Amino acid sequence: MLEIEQKFELNSFKEIEQLLSSRKVELEIEEHEVDHYLNAPDRDFAKTGEAFRIRRIGNANYLTYKGPKLNAEVKVRKEIEIPIPEGEQGFQDHLSLFLALSYKFVAKVCKKRRTFDISCEGFIIKLCLDEVETLGCYAEVEIVAKEEDLVTASHLVKKIAQKYGLENVQLKSYLRMVLEKSNG
């Protein structure tokens, strides 16, 4: 599957929350996500545009691989996400395994995410409001779609962003911004 998304920097959530409320779009889920990013021993993901992480959402744990970006205007990349055993032990076991295989810890990104599902032209578009530790407020508009739906999904991401007044596109990932901030 492909992840098709755009990220937008916000000063606050006030305006978009008012739009969502006025359009009767209800909160689907609110969660705290903690992403632990790792770099491979055989290549530098920063250079290849890939990402690999262990994500913790409450007690749940996931391994996620994101392939190189395929498009610049709307970020498109292959995404593979699989659940792994729950809890602290499941997280520690997998982290230890990758560290033993010479993967290197890169950074941790923590965010409070509120996700709203918007139905549009037969697709479910996720509009996420992210409060990212050390970075601030962001909105993401995203669809996970099949390759044959790429053109339509990309169009819908832009359409929903425009409909909700999202204009300040941020091309950098949260990981890149956290790394830049910690080095600056």
N, C-alpha and C positions, 0 to 999 in steps of 0.2 A: 504494500500500500504506500501511497505518497501522502506526505503531510504538506498541505498548501496553506501558507499563512502570511499575515502581515502583522507587524508589531508597531504600536504607536505610543509615543511618550505623552504623558498627561501631566498637567499641573495638579489636578485633583480628579476625583471621580464624580463630583457633583453634577456636572452637565450630563454626562452619559447615564448616570443613575436616574436622573429626571426623565430622560428620553426613554429608557427602558421601562420605567414605571408608567409613563403616559401611554406607551404602546402595549401595556399589559404583558410584558415579557417577564416571566418569573424566574427567580434564582433556581437553578437546577441542583447545584452542589457548591458547598463552601468547604475548602480543605487547606491544610498547611502542607506544602511540599518542600522536601529537603532533597536536593540533588547533589550527589557526590560524583564529580567528574574524574575520569581516569584517562591516561594517555597510554597508548600501546607501546610495547617494547620494540616493535619492528618498523614503526612509522610515526611521524608527528602529526596528530590529528589537527593541530592548529594550521599546519601547512596543507593538509589534504582536504580540509573543510569538513571533516567528519567529527562526530561526537559520540562518546560512550559514557554512560552514567548508571549509577544505582540510585533509583528514586525511592524515597520513603514518603508514604502518605498515611499518616496515622500508624497503624500496625502493619499495613501492606507494603510490600517491597517489589520493585520491578527493575529488570535490566532493560536498558534502552540503547539501541544503536541508531544513529542518524547518519545517513550517507552524505556525500558532498552535495552542496547546493547546486541545483540544476537551473535556477533562474534567479535573476537579481531583483526584478521589480516586485514580484510576489515570491517569497521564499518557498521553493519546492525542493523536497528531498525525500529519499526513501527513509522510512522509519520502521524499525522492528522493535516491538516491546513485548516482553514476556514476564509473567508473574514468577516470583521466586518465593521460597518459604517466608512466612510472615514473622514479624517480631524482630527484636534486637538480635537474637541468635541467627536468624536467617540472613539479616543484613551483614553481621560480622563475619559469618562463614563465607559469604560470597566476596566480601571485601578482602578477607585474608587470602582466599583462593587467587584472586586477580593480582594481589600484591606479590604472592609467591611466584606467579607467572611473569614477574617483572613489569607489570603495569605500574604506572606512577600516579599517585594522587595529584590532581591539578588544583581543584578548588571546590568549595561548597557554595551552592546557591540556595537560599531559603526564601520562600515566598508564601504569602497568603493569597489564595486564588479563589475567586468567585466565578462560576461558570454559568452562563445563560445559553440555552439552546434556542436557535432561531430557525424555523423551517422556511425554506425558500427554494422554489422550483424543484422540488423532490429531493433536496439535500437538507441535512441538518448541519447548520453552521454553528460553531461554538464561538461565543464572544466571551472572552475571559478578562476579568479585571484583576490585575496582579499588583500586589503591594510587595515589592522586592526589597529585602533587607539591604541597606546601604545605597540603593539605587532610586527608590521612589515608586511612582505610580505609572502603570502601563496598561494598555488594552491590547489584546491579541484577538484577531479574527482568524479562525482556522477551520479547515475541512480536512478530513482524512478520506481520500478517494482513490479509485482505481486509475491506472495510467490513462485509460481511454477517456476518462472524465476530466482530464487535466485542464483543458481549455475552458470548459464550463465552470469547473470549480474555481479556477483563478479569477474568472469574471465575477463570480458570486462573492468571493472574498472582497474584491474591490467595491462591489455594489453595496454590500452590507457596511463596509467601513465608511463609505460616503453617506449612506442613509443615517448612520449614527454620528456623523460629524467628525470622524477620526481623520486627521490630516497630517500630523507630525510623525511621519514614518521613521522608525528606528530600524536600520538594517543590521545592527550588531545584535548578537545573541546576548542573553543575560550573562552567560559565562564570560564572553569577551569583555563586557562592560565591567564585571566584577574584577577580572584580572587587570584591566587597565586602571581601575580605581585603586587596587591594592599596590600596583607598581608605581602609581603616580603620587 
